Amino acid sequence: MVLFLGFVAVIFLTQKPDPVPTLKERHGDLAAGGEWLNTKAAINGLLARLRAKPNDNQARVLLAEAYMQEARVTGDHPYYDTAAMQLLDQALRQEPENFEALCCKASLCLTQHHFSEGLAVAEKAVAVNSRNAFVYGLLCDANVELGRYPEAVRMADKMNQVRPDLRSYTRVSYLREIHGDLPGAIEAMQMAVQAGYAGLEQTEWARVMLGHLYETSGNLGQAEQQYQLALTARPHYAYALAGLGRVAQARQNYAAAIKYLQEARLTVKDYAFADELADLYQQNQQPAEARQMAREAITMLAAAANEADENEAMGHYADRELAYAYLKTGELDKALEHAQIEYERRPDNIDACETMAWVYYKRGEYATAEKFMKTARRTNSQNPMLLCRAGLIATKNGRPAEGQALIKQALAINPYLSLDLAEEGRKLLAVR
């Protein structure tokens, strides 16, 4: 999990920006409204400062921050994240202990899923300034992703002691969620939304996170309300549209769900939208479209993974997502290959272990799946998908009573659990 990216895995390539990274025009709905005019004015002002004073490090770091935010808004991570890293490396060559540049670089490393590198840079930053809340958030995120959960909790506590705000509350929410406290996670995310300014991307992202927590808890009405509120405050917000698509999917209104996901995909080129559309087309009896979307998702992910393998400094590691994508197409050897790459990168992370467990389950290697599932459940997460998978694995390992109990628990938390997984669980309960 990277909190500033949230529950949706945002996958993207990198590419070389212009020698002097410049702002690209927005198009379509993203170009409407005053925010874009303000963004252009601010960034053009920073570019003018750099042209006048090429050694203006403050302007360089501010421009990098602006480009990182523009990547979030537009989804054009290939250009803007690479441009931001170029600017930050230039700044740090001039000032190796520039705190703001170190924090931005750590954040960018985490965005790219270079978690060990992100942790190392964040540790440099906290050595420069130990009284800043944001750096503890970075340390929290890095430790979560590397599976060092007690240290992540400690960093989140420090962050809240220094400055309780939207960013600190989102960390608390996620840590509560993975430790099995869904009501507490919802409470903290509500506090995050209330601490933000309506309409800002960060605030509406937190609102989408809140909606997803309601989804996880099976409360579709509350989830839908949060997504609608996000769209009211920030029209055409892709992740709120995708949330409404998942709500429609849970209600088996596949045509409406497809429409929402298609609209989201027009705004942001996120592999997750293609992946979700593949499921929706399959459920809507459109197998050709489902195959096309599944292959498109794999193409996007494979390109990102290859880029990261060839460029240690940049490029988004996407092996966990690739493992699940290959499971959907039945390519089990490739699924295992990428699950193992992700696991070797962070063997203590519960998500990486869950991926290994599920790949081995799909391969029929149930004893091995059990070993990884045990590690995946070590934080006592009550995520219904994890519980259902654990129940299926326990059943296949000769413990049907335990397996049934876990599946019933998962479906009690979320009756609208991912349809294929829920169906497999219900079939097992029916024959016992």
C-alpha positions, 0 to 999 in steps of 0.5 A: 500500500502507498497511501498517497496512491491509495487502494488502486494500483496506479501503473505507468511507464517513465519517459525522458522529458524535454531537456528543460521539463515544461508543462504540457497542456491538459485536454478535455474535462481536465482543462475546464475550471479555474484550477488549470489556469492557476496551475499554469500560472504557478508553473510558468512563473517557476519556469520563468524564475529558473530561466532567469536564475538557473541555480534557483534551487527553491524554484527547482524543488517547487517545480518538481512538487508541482509536476508530481501533483500534475502527474496525480491529476492528469495521470501522465506519470511517464512524463511528470514523474521523470521530469520531477526526478530530473529536477530533484537530482539536480537540486540535490547535486547542488545541495545534498541536504536540501530537506524539501528535495529529499522528501520529494525524492523519497515520495517519488521513489515510493510512488514508483514502488522503489520502497527500499530506496524511498526508505533510505532517502527518507532516513536522510531527510529525517536526519536533516529535520526531525521536526517535520510531520511529512517525513514521518509519513514517508517513513510510515509508508516505506515501512508498511510496504516493506512489512515492518508494521510496528515501525510503521505504527511508530512513525504514524504516531510521530507524524500525528504528534507533530501535525495531525492533518489529512495526511496523518489521518490517512496513515492511521486509517490504513494501519487500522485497516490492516490490523483488523479495525475497519470501524476505526479505519473509517473513523480516521478517514472521515477525520482526514476528509474533514481536515481537507479542503473540498475539491482539492485532489488530496481531499477527494482522494481521501473521500474516495478512500473512505468510499472504498472502506465502506465498499470493503464493509459491504455498505454500498449506499455509503460508498456511493454517497462518498463517490458522488460527493467527490464528483460534486466537489471535483467533477470528472474525478476518475477514481470516484467514477471507478468507485461508482462503477464498482458499486454498480458492478456489486449491484450487477448493473454491468452496463452502468458499471462499464460506462463509469469505467470507460469514462474514468479511463478516458481521463486517466490511463490507469491499468486498473481501469482496463483490468476492472473492465475485463471483469465487467465485460466478462460478466456482461457476456462480452468475452471478446472485449474482456480478452482485449482489456485483459491483454491491454492491462498486461501490456501496460503492466509488462512495459512498466515492469521492463522499464523498472528492471532496466532503470534502477533509478526510475520505472514502476515496479509492477510485478504484483499486479502482473501476477494477478493479471496473468492469473486472469488469463490462465498463464500460471507460470508467468503469474508465479514468476512475477509473484516471486519477483515481488516477494523477493523484493519485500518478503515481509509485506502481507500483500506480497505474501497474499499474492504468493498464496493465491498464485500457489492456490490457483496452481493447486499447490495448496500446502505452499499456499498455506505457508504464505497465507499464514504470513499474509494474515499476521496483522489480523486483517479483516479484509474480506477478500483475504479471509475468503482466500484463506478459507479456500486454502484451509479447506483444500488443506483438509480443514473444512470447518476452519475454511467454512468459518473464514468464508462465512466471516468474509461474506458477512463483512461484505456480501458483495465480495468480488463475484468470482471469489464469492461464488467459489466460496459459496459453492464450497459452503453449499456442498459441505 
